[in-house]
Structure formats: structure tokens, C-alpha cells
């Protein structure tokens, strides 16, 4: 039990460092290419709009927490 808890804490800490160092990751739908093939034609990715990157879930949560904190302390 203690080993599992330590592993979870270690994983969460590593993910937090990753979100701070590299907040963007390749788009899951186009795999970072910016284009997908639909009906035999290359088109701009509808998820990332051709930007090739997406904001990580942890960074999105951090940004939401920071906005809420700043709005509450004004």
C-alpha cells in the first residue's frame, strides 16, 4: 500500500514538472501534423485548427485554478 501511494505521488510530481516545463503536447487527432485526411483530401485538423499542439490537461487545470484564485483575491 505504501509503495503504491509513493508511486502515485511520484507520478503526480513528475507530471506537474512536465506540465510546467512543456505545457503543450502534440495534438492527439492529427498526431502533431496539423492536417488530417478526410475523404481522401488533406484538411486542417478540426481539434487543433492546424496549430499542431494542445494544452495538457494538468496545465489547463492549473490555469483554471490560478484564474479562480486571482478572481477571489482581487
N, CA, C, O and CB atoms as a CASP TS submission, in Angstrom:
PFRMAT TS
TARGET T0000
AUTHOR 0000-0000-0000
METHOD Language model
MODEL 1
PARENT N/A
ATOM      1  N   UNK     1       0.822  -1.197   0.000  1.00  0.00           N
ATOM      2  CA  UNK     1       0.000   0.000   0.000  1.00  0.00           C
ATOM      3  C   UNK     1       0.866   1.262   0.000  1.00  0.00           C
ATOM      4  O   UNK     1       0.597   2.222  -0.721  1.00  0.00           O
ATOM      5  CB  UNK     1      -0.935  -0.002   1.208  1.00  0.00           C
ATOM      6  N   UNK     2       1.891   1.232   0.812  1.00  0.00           N
ATOM      7  CA  UNK     2       2.772   2.390   0.904  1.00  0.00           C
ATOM      8  C   UNK     2       3.537   2.598  -0.402  1.00  0.00           C
ATOM      9  O   UNK     2       3.778   3.733  -0.814  1.00  0.00           O
ATOM     10  CB  UNK     2       3.752   2.223   2.072  1.00  0.00           C
ATOM     11  N   UNK     3       3.909   1.514  -1.037  1.00  0.00           N
ATOM     12  CA  UNK     3       4.631   1.606  -2.308  1.00  0.00           C
ATOM     13  C   UNK     3       3.722   2.191  -3.390  1.00  0.00           C
ATOM     14  O   UNK     3       4.160   3.005  -4.203  1.00  0.00           O
ATOM     15  CB  UNK     3       5.159   0.214  -2.739  1.00  0.00           C
ATOM     16  N   UNK     4       2.466   1.773  -3.396  1.00  0.00           N
ATOM     17  CA  UNK     4       1.522   2.294  -4.392  1.00  0.00           C
ATOM     18  C   UNK     4       1.291   3.791  -4.182  1.00  0.00           C
ATOM     19  O   UNK     4       1.240   4.550  -5.149  1.00  0.00           O
ATOM     20  CB  UNK     4       0.180   1.530  -4.319  1.00  0.00           C
ATOM     21  N   UNK     5       1.152   4.214  -2.941  1.00  0.00           N
ATOM     22  CA  UNK     5       0.951   5.637  -2.656  1.00  0.00           C
ATOM     23  C   UNK     5       2.186   6.448  -3.057  1.00  0.00           C
ATOM     24  O   UNK     5       2.062   7.546  -3.599  1.00  0.00           O
ATOM     25  CB  UNK     5       0.637   5.848  -1.158  1.00  0.00           C
ATOM     26  N   UNK     6       3.366   5.907  -2.790  1.00  0.00           N
ATOM     27  CA  UNK     6       4.595   6.596  -3.166  1.00  0.00           C
ATOM     28  C   UNK     6       4.707   6.698  -4.690  1.00  0.00           C
ATOM     29  O   UNK     6       5.160   7.713  -5.218  1.00  0.00           O
ATOM     30  CB  UNK     6       5.823   5.866  -2.584  1.00  0.00           C
ATOM     31  N   UNK     7       4.295   5.650  -5.383  1.00  0.00           N
ATOM     32  CA  UNK     7       4.346   5.673  -6.845  1.00  0.00           C
ATOM     33  C   UNK     7       3.387   6.720  -7.406  1.00  0.00           C
ATOM     34  O   UNK     7       3.726   7.419  -8.361  1.00  0.00           O
ATOM     35  CB  UNK     7       4.009   4.286  -7.417  1.00  0.00           C
ATOM     36  N   UNK     8       2.202   6.833  -6.825  1.00  0.00           N
ATOM     37  CA  UNK     8       1.224   7.827  -7.281  1.00  0.00           C
ATOM     38  C   UNK     8       1.741   9.236  -7.024  1.00  0.00           C
ATOM     39  O   UNK     8       1.620  10.106  -7.888  1.00  0.00           O
ATOM     40  CB  UNK     8      -0.133   7.621  -6.575  1.00  0.00           C
ATOM     41  N   UNK     9       2.308   9.469  -5.864  1.00  0.00           N
ATOM     42  CA  UNK     9       2.852  10.795  -5.536  1.00  0.00           C
ATOM     43  C   UNK     9       4.018  11.126  -6.472  1.00  0.00           C
ATOM     44  O   UNK     9       4.136  12.258  -6.941  1.00  0.00           O
ATOM     45  CB  UNK     9       3.316  10.851  -4.048  1.00  0.00           C
ATOM     46  N   UNK    10       4.867  10.151  -6.740  1.00  0.00           N
ATOM     47  CA  UNK    10       5.992  10.365  -7.647  1.00  0.00           C
ATOM     48  C   UNK    10       5.502  10.661  -9.057  1.00  0.00           C
ATOM     49  O   UNK    10       6.032  11.555  -9.717  1.00  0.00           O
ATOM     50  CB  UNK    10       6.915   9.142  -7.656  1.00  0.00           C
ATOM     51  N   UNK    11       4.500   9.927  -9.529  1.00  0.00           N
ATOM     52  CA  UNK    11       3.938  10.157 -10.870  1.00  0.00           C
ATOM     53  C   UNK    11       3.312  11.545 -10.953  1.00  0.00           C
ATOM     54  O   UNK    11       3.538  12.266 -11.925  1.00  0.00           O
ATOM     55  CB  UNK    11       2.884   9.074 -11.216  1.00  0.00           C
ATOM     56  N   UNK    12       2.521  11.932  -9.939  1.00  0.00           N
ATOM     57  CA  UNK    12       1.867  13.245  -9.953  1.00  0.00           C
ATOM     58  C   UNK    12       2.901  14.373  -9.926  1.00  0.00           C
ATOM     59  O   UNK    12       2.731  15.389 -10.600  1.00  0.00           O
ATOM     60  CB  UNK    12       0.906  13.379  -8.754  1.00  0.00           C
ATOM     61  N   UNK    13       3.955  14.198  -9.158  1.00  0.00           N
ATOM     62  CA  UNK    13       5.015  15.208  -9.127  1.00  0.00           C
ATOM     63  C   UNK    13       5.729  15.324 -10.460  1.00  0.00           C
ATOM     64  O   UNK    13       6.034  16.427 -10.914  1.00  0.00           O
ATOM     65  CB  UNK    13       6.018  14.882  -8.041  1.00  0.00           C
ATOM     66  N   UNK    14       5.996  14.193 -11.083  1.00  0.00           N
ATOM     67  CA  UNK    14       6.630  14.203 -12.401  1.00  0.00           C
ATOM     68  C   UNK    14       5.751  14.854 -13.447  1.00  0.00           C
ATOM     69  O   UNK    14       6.235  15.594 -14.303  1.00  0.00           O
ATOM     70  CB  UNK    14       6.971  12.794 -12.830  1.00  0.00           C
ATOM     71  N   UNK    15       4.438  14.574 -13.377  1.00  0.00           N
ATOM     72  CA  UNK    15       3.518  15.181 -14.336  1.00  0.00           C
ATOM     73  C   UNK    15       3.410  16.691 -14.114  1.00  0.00           C
ATOM     74  O   UNK    15       3.290  17.454 -15.073  1.00  0.00           O
ATOM     75  CB  UNK    15       2.132  14.529 -14.230  1.00  0.00           C
ATOM     76  N   UNK    16       3.454  17.118 -12.858  1.00  0.00           N
ATOM     77  CA  UNK    16       3.413  18.555 -12.561  1.00  0.00           C
ATOM     78  C   UNK    16       4.649  19.259 -13.127  1.00  0.00           C
ATOM     79  O   UNK    16       4.545  20.352 -13.682  1.00  0.00           O
ATOM     80  CB  UNK    16       3.318  18.790 -11.035  1.00  0.00           C
ATOM     81  N   UNK    17       5.804  18.636 -12.985  1.00  0.00           N
ATOM     82  CA  UNK    17       7.037  19.208 -13.547  1.00  0.00           C
ATOM     83  C   UNK    17       6.955  19.239 -15.067  1.00  0.00           C
ATOM     84  O   UNK    17       7.363  20.217 -15.694  1.00  0.00           O
ATOM     85  CB  UNK    17       8.279  18.397 -13.093  1.00  0.00           C
ATOM     86  N   UNK    18       6.424  18.165 -15.666  1.00  0.00           N
ATOM     87  CA  UNK    18       6.272  18.125 -17.119  1.00  0.00           C
ATOM     88  C   UNK    18       5.335  19.229 -17.602  1.00  0.00           C
ATOM     89  O   UNK    18       5.618  19.881 -18.607  1.00  0.00           O
ATOM     90  CB  UNK    18       5.747  16.755 -17.563  1.00  0.00           C
ATOM     91  N   UNK    19       4.222  19.446 -16.898  1.00  0.00           N
ATOM     92  CA  UNK    19       3.274  20.495 -17.288  1.00  0.00           C
ATOM     93  C   UNK    19       3.887  21.885 -17.147  1.00  0.00           C
ATOM     94  O   UNK    19       3.559  22.790 -17.915  1.00  0.00           O
ATOM     95  CB  UNK    19       2.001  20.401 -16.442  1.00  0.00           C
ATOM     96  N   UNK    20       4.769  22.057 -16.176  1.00  0.00           N
ATOM     97  CA  UNK    20       5.429  23.352 -16.009  1.00  0.00           C
ATOM     98  C   UNK    20       6.498  23.569 -17.078  1.00  0.00           C
ATOM     99  O   UNK    20       6.652  24.679 -17.587  1.00  0.00           O
ATOM    100  CB  UNK    20       6.052  23.455 -14.613  1.00  0.00           C
ATOM    101  N   UNK    21       7.232  22.516 -17.416  1.00  0.00           N
ATOM    102  CA  UNK    21       8.321  22.647 -18.382  1.00  0.00           C
ATOM    103  C   UNK    21       7.812  22.664 -19.824  1.00  0.00           C
ATOM    104  O   UNK    21       8.270  23.475 -20.629  1.00  0.00           O
ATOM    105  CB  UNK    21       9.315  21.509 -18.201  1.00  0.00           C
ATOM    106  N   UNK    22       6.880  21.788 -20.153  1.00  0.00           N
ATOM    107  CA  UNK    22       6.346  21.690 -21.512  1.00  0.00           C
ATOM    108  C   UNK    22       4.816  21.689 -21.428  1.00  0.00           C
ATOM    109  O   UNK    22       4.206  20.620 -21.407  1.00  0.00           O
ATOM    110  CB  UNK    22       6.875  20.396 -22.241  1.00  0.00           C
ATOM    111  N   UNK    23       4.188  22.866 -21.379  1.00  0.00           N
ATOM    112  CA  UNK    23       2.726  22.908 -21.217  1.00  0.00           C
ATOM    113  C   UNK    23       1.958  22.424 -22.440  1.00  0.00           C
ATOM    114  O   UNK    23       0.773  22.110 -22.333  1.00  0.00           O
ATOM    115  CB  UNK    23       2.295  24.309 -20.894  1.00  0.00           C
ATOM    116  N   UNK    24       2.603  22.357 -23.592  1.00  0.00           N
ATOM    117  CA  UNK    24       1.918  21.924 -24.806  1.00  0.00           C
ATOM    118  C   UNK    24       2.402  20.542 -25.227  1.00  0.00           C
ATOM    119  O   UNK    24       3.573  20.202 -25.060  1.00  0.00           O
ATOM    120  CB  UNK    24       2.139  22.935 -25.942  1.00  0.00           C
ATOM    121  N   UNK    25       1.476  19.748 -25.778  1.00  0.00           N
ATOM    122  CA  UNK    25       1.774  18.413 -26.286  1.00  0.00           C
ATOM    123  C   UNK    25       1.236  18.311 -27.706  1.00  0.00           C
ATOM    124  O   UNK    25       0.399  19.124 -28.100  1.00  0.00           O
ATOM    125  CB  UNK    25       1.158  17.304 -25.370  1.00  0.00           C
ATOM    126  N   UNK    26       1.694  17.337 -28.485  1.00  0.00           N
ATOM    127  CA  UNK    26       1.154  17.174 -29.837  1.00  0.00           C
ATOM    128  C   UNK    26      -0.341  16.866 -29.800  1.00  0.00           C
ATOM    129  O   UNK    26      -0.824  16.193 -28.889  1.00  0.00           O
ATOM    130  CB  UNK    26       1.902  16.059 -30.580  1.00  0.00           C
ATOM    131  N   UNK    27      -1.056  17.359 -30.787  1.00  0.00           N
ATOM    132  CA  UNK    27      -2.493  17.099 -30.897  1.00  0.00           C
ATOM    133  C   UNK    27      -2.714  15.602 -31.041  1.00  0.00           C
ATOM    134  O   UNK    27      -1.985  14.931 -31.772  1.00  0.00           O
ATOM    135  CB  UNK    27      -3.115  17.867 -32.102  1.00  0.00           C
ATOM    136  N   UNK    28      -3.718  15.076 -30.347  1.00  0.00           N
ATOM    137  CA  UNK    28      -3.985  13.642 -30.403  1.00  0.00           C
ATOM    138  C   UNK    28      -4.622  13.225 -31.715  1.00  0.00           C
ATOM    139  O   UNK    28      -4.403  12.109 -32.186  1.00  0.00           O
ATOM    140  CB  UNK    28      -4.874  13.237 -29.258  1.00  0.00           C
ATOM    141  N   UNK    29      -5.388  14.087 -32.293  1.00  0.00           N
ATOM    142  CA  UNK    29      -6.122  13.696 -33.503  1.00  0.00           C
ATOM    143  C   UNK    29      -5.222  13.652 -34.732  1.00  0.00           C
ATOM    144  O   UNK    29      -5.274  12.699 -35.509  1.00  0.00           O
ATOM    145  CB  UNK    29      -7.273  14.659 -33.750  1.00  0.00           C
ATOM    146  N   UNK    30      -4.403  14.675 -34.907  1.00  0.00           N
ATOM    147  CA  UNK    30      -3.537  14.716 -36.098  1.00  0.00           C
ATOM    148  C   UNK    30      -2.120  14.267 -35.784  1.00  0.00           C
ATOM    149  O   UNK    30      -1.266  14.256 -36.671  1.00  0.00           O
ATOM    150  CB  UNK    30      -3.507  16.125 -36.683  1.00  0.00           C
ATOM    151  N   UNK    31      -1.854  13.894 -34.535  1.00  0.00           N
ATOM    152  CA  UNK    31      -0.537  13.457 -34.069  1.00  0.00           C
ATOM    153  C   UNK    31       0.539  14.514 -34.296  1.00  0.00           C
ATOM    154  O   UNK    31       1.699  14.188 -34.550  1.00  0.00           O
ATOM    155  CB  UNK    31      -0.141  12.171 -34.768  1.00  0.00           C
ATOM    156  N   UNK    32       0.145  15.778 -34.203  1.00  0.00           N
ATOM    157  CA  UNK    32       1.098  16.875 -34.317  1.00  0.00           C
ATOM    158  C   UNK    32       1.423  17.291 -35.734  1.00  0.00           C
ATOM    159  O   UNK    32       2.384  18.031 -35.943  1.00  0.00           O
ATOM    160  CB  UNK    32       2.340  16.509 -33.638  1.00  0.00           C
ATOM    161  N   UNK    33       0.656  16.841 -36.717  1.00  0.00           N
ATOM    162  CA  UNK    33       0.927  17.217 -38.100  1.00  0.00           C
ATOM    163  C   UNK    33       0.165  18.466 -38.531  1.00  0.00           C
ATOM    164  O   UNK    33       0.603  19.176 -39.436  1.00  0.00           O
ATOM    165  CB  UNK    33       0.581  16.072 -39.016  1.00  0.00           C
ATOM    166  N   UNK    34      -0.967  18.740 -37.894  1.00  0.00           N
ATOM    167  CA  UNK    34      -1.762  19.907 -38.242  1.00  0.00           C
ATOM    168  C   UNK    34      -2.781  19.634 -39.326  1.00  0.00           C
ATOM    169  O   UNK    34      -3.645  20.470 -39.595  1.00  0.00           O
ATOM    170  CB  UNK    34      -0.870  21.013 -38.672  1.00  0.00           C
ATOM    171  N   UNK    35      -2.689  18.473 -39.951  1.00  0.00           N
ATOM    172  CA  UNK    35      -3.622  18.120 -41.025  1.00  0.00           C
ATOM    173  C   UNK    35      -4.085  16.681 -40.845  1.00  0.00           C
ATOM    174  O   UNK    35      -3.342  15.839 -40.342  1.00  0.00           O
ATOM    175  CB  UNK    35      -2.964  18.310 -42.420  1.00  0.00           C
ATOM    176  N   UNK    36      -5.309  16.409 -41.256  1.00  0.00           N
ATOM    177  CA  UNK    36      -5.826  15.052 -41.290  1.00  0.00           C
ATOM    178  C   UNK    36      -6.382  14.787 -42.676  1.00  0.00           C
ATOM    179  O   UNK    36      -6.662  15.718 -43.431  1.00  0.00           O
ATOM    180  CB  UNK    36      -6.909  14.830 -40.201  1.00  0.00           C
ATOM    181  N   UNK    37      -6.537  13.539 -43.000  1.00  0.00           N
ATOM    182  CA  UNK    37      -7.064  13.189 -44.311  1.00  0.00           C
ATOM    183  C   UNK    37      -8.531  12.799 -44.161  1.00  0.00           C
ATOM    184  O   UNK    37      -8.856  11.847 -43.453  1.00  0.00           O
ATOM    185  CB  UNK    37      -6.243  12.034 -44.958  1.00  0.00           C
ATOM    186  N   UNK    38      -9.403  13.529 -44.822  1.00  0.00           N
ATOM    187  CA  UNK    38     -10.835  13.248 -44.801  1.00  0.00           C
ATOM    188  C   UNK    38     -11.311  13.082 -46.224  1.00  0.00           C
ATOM    189  O   UNK    38     -11.102  13.961 -47.060  1.00  0.00           O
ATOM    190  CB  UNK    38     -11.626  14.371 -44.080  1.00  0.00           C
ATOM    191  N   UNK    39     -11.942  11.977 -46.503  1.00  0.00           N
ATOM    192  CA  UNK    39     -12.467  11.677 -47.836  1.00  0.00           C
ATOM    193  C   UNK    39     -11.389  11.766 -48.900  1.00  0.00           C
ATOM    194  O   UNK    39     -11.645  12.196 -50.025  1.00  0.00           O
ATOM    195  CB  UNK    39     -13.601  12.622 -48.179  1.00  0.00           C
ATOM    196  N   UNK    40     -10.168  11.351 -48.534  1.00  0.00           N
ATOM    197  CA  UNK    40      -9.068  11.334 -49.490  1.00  0.00           C
ATOM    198  C   UNK    40      -8.369  12.655 -49.700  1.00  0.00           C
ATOM    199  O   UNK    40      -7.455  12.740 -50.520  1.00  0.00           O
ATOM    200  CB  UNK    40      -9.560  10.864 -50.774  1.00  0.00           C
ATOM    201  N   UNK    41      -8.771  13.690 -48.984  1.00  0.00           N
ATOM    202  CA  UNK    41      -8.149  15.010 -49.136  1.00  0.00           C
ATOM    203  C   UNK    41      -7.549  15.447 -47.801  1.00  0.00           C
ATOM    204  O   UNK    41      -8.171  15.271 -46.753  1.00  0.00           O
ATOM    205  CB  UNK    41      -9.187  16.061 -49.640  1.00  0.00           C
ATOM    206  N   UNK    42      -6.347  16.015 -47.833  1.00  0.00           N
ATOM    207  CA  UNK    42      -5.786  16.558 -46.590  1.00  0.00           C
ATOM    208  C   UNK    42      -6.525  17.837 -46.188  1.00  0.00           C
ATOM    209  O   UNK    42      -6.716  18.742 -47.001  1.00  0.00           O
ATOM    210  CB  UNK    42      -4.269  16.842 -46.754  1.00  0.00           C
ATOM    211  N   UNK    43      -6.929  17.891 -44.941  1.00  0.00           N
ATOM    212  CA  UNK    43      -7.640  19.069 -44.422  1.00  0.00           C
ATOM    213  C   UNK    43      -7.023  19.493 -43.104  1.00  0.00           C
ATOM    214  O   UNK    43      -6.309  18.726 -42.458  1.00  0.00           O
ATOM    215  CB  UNK    43      -9.154  18.777 -44.241  1.00  0.00           C
ATOM    216  N   UNK    44      -7.308  20.717 -42.718  1.00  0.00           N
ATOM    217  CA  UNK    44      -6.818  21.232 -41.456  1.00  0.00           C
ATOM    218  C   UNK    44      -7.491  20.479 -40.300  1.00  0.00           C
ATOM    219  O   UNK    44      -8.688  20.198 -40.354  1.00  0.00           O
ATOM    220  CB  UNK    44      -7.075  22.757 -41.350  1.00  0.00           C
ATOM    221  N   UNK    45      -6.739  20.164 -39.287  1.00  0.00           N
ATOM    222  CA  UNK    45      -7.245  19.415 -38.143  1.00  0.00           C
ATOM    223  C   UNK    45      -8.313  20.245 -37.413  1.00  0.00           C
ATOM    224  O   UNK    45      -8.048  21.391 -37.049  1.00  0.00           O
ATOM    225  CB  UNK    45      -6.083  19.037 -37.177  1.00  0.00           C
ATOM    226  N   UNK    46      -9.508  19.692 -37.193  1.00  0.00           N
ATOM    227  CA  UNK    46     -10.551  20.461 -36.520  1.00  0.00           C
ATOM    228  C   UNK    46     -10.312  20.631 -35.019  1.00  0.00           C
ATOM    229  O   UNK    46     -10.869  21.544 -34.410  1.00  0.00           O
ATOM    230  CB  UNK    46     -11.879  19.799 -36.738  1.00  0.00           C
ATOM    231  N   UNK    47      -9.509  19.784 -34.427  1.00  0.00           N
ATOM    232  CA  UNK    47      -9.267  19.880 -32.986  1.00  0.00           C
ATOM    233  C   UNK    47      -8.257  20.966 -32.646  1.00  0.00           C
ATOM    234  O   UNK    47      -8.496  21.776 -31.751  1.00  0.00           O
ATOM    235  CB  UNK    47      -8.782  18.547 -32.449  1.00  0.00           C
ATOM    236  N   UNK    48      -7.127  20.990 -33.354  1.00  0.00           N
ATOM    237  CA  UNK    48      -6.081  21.976 -33.038  1.00  0.00           C
ATOM    238  C   UNK    48      -6.066  23.140 -34.015  1.00  0.00           C
ATOM    239  O   UNK    48      -5.279  24.071 -33.841  1.00  0.00           O
ATOM    240  CB  UNK    48      -4.720  21.309 -33.031  1.00  0.00           C
ATOM    241  N   UNK    49      -6.913  23.114 -35.037  1.00  0.00           N
ATOM    242  CA  UNK    49      -7.011  24.174 -36.047  1.00  0.00           C
ATOM    243  C   UNK    49      -5.682  24.417 -36.755  1.00  0.00           C
ATOM    244  O   UNK    49      -5.358  25.550 -37.109  1.00  0.00           O
ATOM    245  CB  UNK    49      -7.491  25.469 -35.403  1.00  0.00           C
ATOM    246  N   UNK    50      -4.915  23.343 -36.958  1.00  0.00           N
ATOM    247  CA  UNK    50      -3.657  23.444 -37.683  1.00  0.00           C
ATOM    248  C   UNK    50      -2.494  23.933 -36.851  1.00  0.00           C
ATOM    249  O   UNK    50      -1.402  24.105 -37.392  1.00  0.00           O
ATOM    250  CB  UNK    50      -3.825  24.337 -38.834  1.00  0.00           C
ATOM    251  N   UNK    51      -2.674  24.164 -35.563  1.00  0.00           N
ATOM    252  CA  UNK    51      -1.587  24.654 -34.715  1.00  0.00           C
ATOM    253  C   UNK    51      -0.663  23.537 -34.245  1.00  0.00           C
ATOM    254  O   UNK    51       0.428  23.812 -33.744  1.00  0.00           O
ATOM    255  CB  UNK    51      -2.154  25.377 -33.515  1.00  0.00           C
ATOM    256  N   UNK    52      -1.076  22.292 -34.397  1.00  0.00           N
ATOM    257  CA  UNK    52      -0.305  21.093 -34.104  1.00  0.00           C
ATOM    258  C   UNK    52      -0.150  20.784 -32.629  1.00  0.00           C
ATOM    259  O   UNK    52       0.301  19.690 -32.290  1.00  0.00           O
ATOM    260  CB  UNK    52       1.026  21.215 -34.703  1.00  0.00           C
ATOM    261  N   UNK    53      -0.499  21.689 -31.745  1.00  0.00           N
ATOM    262  CA  UNK    53      -0.294  21.477 -30.320  1.00  0.00           C
ATOM    263  C   UNK    53      -1.598  21.625 -29.550  1.00  0.00           C
ATOM    264  O   UNK    53      -2.547  22.256 -30.015  1.00  0.00           O
ATOM    265  CB  UNK    53       0.745  22.453 -29.783  1.00  0.00           C
ATOM    266  N   UNK    54      -1.623  21.030 -28.363  1.00  0.00           N
ATOM    267  CA  UNK    54      -2.761  21.168 -27.465  1.00  0.00           C
ATOM    268  C   UNK    54      -2.215  21.434 -26.065  1.00  0.00           C
ATOM    269  O   UNK    54      -1.084  21.063 -25.748  1.00  0.00           O
ATOM    270  CB  UNK    54      -3.676  19.889 -27.492  1.00  0.00           C
ATOM    271  N   UNK    55      -3.009  22.065 -25.251  1.00  0.00           N
ATOM    272  CA  UNK    55      -2.615  22.330 -23.876  1.00  0.00           C
ATOM    273  C   UNK    55      -2.853  21.068 -23.050  1.00  0.00           C
ATOM    274  O   UNK    55      -3.917  20.458 -23.142  1.00  0.00           O
ATOM    275  CB  UNK    55      -3.401  23.543 -23.287  1.00  0.00           C
ATOM    276  N   UNK    56      -1.881  20.682 -22.258  1.00  0.00           N
ATOM    277  CA  UNK    56      -2.025  19.475 -21.436  1.00  0.00           C
ATOM    278  C   UNK    56      -3.129  19.660 -20.402  1.00  0.00           C
ATOM    279  O   UNK    56      -3.424  20.783 -19.993  1.00  0.00           O
ATOM    280  CB  UNK    56      -0.693  19.130 -20.735  1.00  0.00           C
ATOM    281  N   UNK    57      -3.733  18.558 -19.986  1.00  0.00           N
ATOM    282  CA  UNK    57      -4.849  18.593 -19.041  1.00  0.00           C
ATOM    283  C   UNK    57      -4.403  19.195 -17.708  1.00  0.00           C
ATOM    284  O   UNK    57      -5.127  19.999 -17.121  1.00  0.00           O
ATOM    285  CB  UNK    57      -5.419  17.174 -18.825  1.00  0.00           C
ATOM    286  N   UNK    58      -3.224  18.816 -17.228  1.00  0.00           N
ATOM    287  CA  UNK    58      -2.711  19.351 -15.965  1.00  0.00           C
ATOM    288  C   UNK    58      -2.474  20.850 -16.038  1.00  0.00           C
ATOM    289  O   UNK    58      -2.738  21.567 -15.073  1.00  0.00           O
ATOM    290  CB  UNK    58      -1.422  18.647 -15.581  1.00  0.00           C
ATOM    291  N   UNK    59      -1.982  21.326 -17.162  1.00  0.00           N
ATOM    292  CA  UNK    59      -1.747  22.764 -17.313  1.00  0.00           C
ATOM    293  C   UNK    59      -3.064  23.518 -17.404  1.00  0.00           C
ATOM    294  O   UNK    59      -3.195  24.622 -16.877  1.00  0.00           O
ATOM    295  CB  UNK    59      -0.891  23.045 -18.556  1.00  0.00           C
ATOM    296  N   UNK    60      -4.047  22.912 -18.082  1.00  0.00           N
ATOM    297  CA  UNK    60      -5.370  23.517 -18.169  1.00  0.00           C
ATOM    298  C   UNK    60      -5.994  23.641 -16.773  1.00  0.00           C
ATOM    299  O   UNK    60      -6.612  24.658 -16.460  1.00  0.00           O
ATOM    300  CB  UNK    60      -6.282  22.685 -19.098  1.00  0.00           C
ATOM    301  N   UNK    61      -5.836  22.618 -15.942  1.00  0.00           N
ATOM    302  CA  UNK    61      -6.351  22.650 -14.565  1.00  0.00           C
ATOM    303  C   UNK    61      -5.612  23.711 -13.746  1.00  0.00           C
ATOM    304  O   UNK    61      -6.230  24.435 -12.965  1.00  0.00           O
ATOM    305  CB  UNK    61      -6.207  21.255 -13.893  1.00  0.00           C
ATOM    306  N   UNK    62      -4.300  23.802 -13.922  1.00  0.00           N
ATOM    307  CA  UNK    62      -3.512  24.809 -13.208  1.00  0.00           C
ATOM    308  C   UNK    62      -3.939  26.222 -13.595  1.00  0.00           C
ATOM    309  O   UNK    62      -4.077  27.087 -12.730  1.00  0.00           O
ATOM    310  CB  UNK    62      -2.020  24.616 -13.491  1.00  0.00           C
ATOM    311  N   UNK    63      -4.146  26.459 -14.886  1.00  0.00           N
ATOM    312  CA  UNK    63      -4.578  27.780 -15.342  1.00  0.00           C
ATOM    313  C   UNK    63      -5.948  28.137 -14.781  1.00  0.00           C
ATOM    314  O   UNK    63      -6.176  29.281 -14.388  1.00  0.00           O
ATOM    315  CB  UNK    63      -4.609  27.833 -16.868  1.00  0.00           C
ATOM    316  N   UNK    64      -6.865  27.168 -14.741  1.00  0.00           N
ATOM    317  CA  UNK    64      -8.194  27.423 -14.183  1.00  0.00           C
ATOM    318  C   UNK    64      -8.102  27.736 -12.693  1.00  0.00           C
ATOM    319  O   UNK    64      -8.785  28.638 -12.208  1.00  0.00           O
ATOM    320  CB  UNK    64      -9.120  26.214 -14.416  1.00  0.00           C
ATOM    321  N   UNK    65      -7.264  27.001 -11.961  1.00  0.00           N
ATOM    322  CA  UNK    65      -7.094  27.259 -10.534  1.00  0.00           C
ATOM    323  C   UNK    65      -6.502  28.648 -10.309  1.00  0.00           C
ATOM    324  O   UNK    65      -6.934  29.372  -9.412  1.00  0.00           O
ATOM    325  CB  UNK    65      -6.197  26.185  -9.894  1.00  0.00           C
ATOM    326  N   UNK    66      -5.508  29.020 -11.126  1.00  0.00           N
ATOM    327  CA  UNK    66      -4.881  30.336 -10.978  1.00  0.00           C
ATOM    328  C   UNK    66      -5.871  31.463 -11.270  1.00  0.00           C
ATOM    329  O   UNK    66      -5.889  32.466 -10.555  1.00  0.00           O
ATOM    330  CB  UNK    66      -3.669  30.454 -11.908  1.00  0.00           C
ATOM    331  N   UNK    67      -6.698  31.311 -12.314  1.00  0.00           N
ATOM    332  CA  UNK    67      -7.719  32.330 -12.614  1.00  0.00           C
ATOM    333  C   UNK    67      -8.714  32.462 -11.467  1.00  0.00           C
ATOM    334  O   UNK    67      -9.086  33.571 -11.086  1.00  0.00           O
ATOM    335  CB  UNK    67      -8.464  31.981 -13.917  1.00  0.00           C
ATOM    336  N   UNK    68      -9.147  31.320 -10.916  1.00  0.00           N
ATOM    337  CA  UNK    68     -10.100  31.358  -9.806  1.00  0.00           C
ATOM    338  C   UNK    68      -9.480  32.016  -8.575  1.00  0.00           C
ATOM    339  O   UNK    68     -10.138  32.801  -7.893  1.00  0.00           O
ATOM    340  CB  UNK    68     -10.577  29.939  -9.462  1.00  0.00           C
ATOM    341  N   UNK    69      -8.232  31.704  -8.295  1.00  0.00           N
ATOM    342  CA  UNK    69      -7.547  32.293  -7.141  1.00  0.00           C
ATOM    343  C   UNK    69      -7.391  33.808  -7.315  1.00  0.00           C
ATOM    344  O   UNK    69      -7.629  34.575  -6.382  1.00  0.00           O
ATOM    345  CB  UNK    69      -6.162  31.634  -6.943  1.00  0.00           C
ATOM    346  N   UNK    70      -6.988  34.231  -8.528  1.00  0.00           N
ATOM    347  CA  UNK    70      -6.810  35.663  -8.767  1.00  0.00           C
ATOM    348  C   UNK    70      -8.138  36.403  -8.702  1.00  0.00           C
ATOM    349  O   UNK    70      -8.191  37.536  -8.223  1.00  0.00           O
ATOM    350  CB  UNK    70      -6.149  35.898 -10.124  1.00  0.00           C
ATOM    351  N   UNK    71      -9.210  35.777  -9.177  1.00  0.00           N
ATOM    352  CA  UNK    71     -10.520  36.432  -9.135  1.00  0.00           C
ATOM    353  C   UNK    71     -11.018  36.547  -7.687  1.00  0.00           C
ATOM    354  O   UNK    71     -11.740  37.487  -7.354  1.00  0.00           O
ATOM    355  CB  UNK    71     -11.545  35.649  -9.997  1.00  0.00           C
ATOM    356  N   UNK    72     -10.637  35.598  -6.831  1.00  0.00           N
ATOM    357  CA  UNK    72     -11.088  35.627  -5.445  1.00  0.00           C
ATOM    358  C   UNK    72     -10.283  36.547  -4.571  1.00  0.00           C
ATOM    359  O   UNK    72     -10.758  36.925  -3.499  1.00  0.00           O
ATOM    360  CB  UNK    72     -11.051  34.266  -4.874  1.00  0.00           C
ATOM    361  N   UNK    73      -9.081  36.932  -4.971  1.00  0.00           N
ATOM    362  CA  UNK    73      -8.229  37.786  -4.137  1.00  0.00           C
ATOM    363  C   UNK    73      -8.194  39.224  -4.600  1.00  0.00           C
ATOM    364  O   UNK    73      -7.427  40.021  -4.061  1.00  0.00           O
ATOM    365  CB  UNK    73      -6.835  37.246  -4.108  1.00  0.00           C
ATOM    366  N   UNK    74      -8.996  39.577  -5.579  1.00  0.00           N
ATOM    367  CA  UNK    74      -8.987  40.962  -6.047  1.00  0.00           C
ATOM    368  C   UNK    74      -9.751  41.856  -5.122  1.00  0.00           C
ATOM    369  O   UNK    74      -9.846  43.059  -5.365  1.00  0.00           O
ATOM    370  CB  UNK    74      -9.558  41.061  -7.436  1.00  0.00           C
TER
END
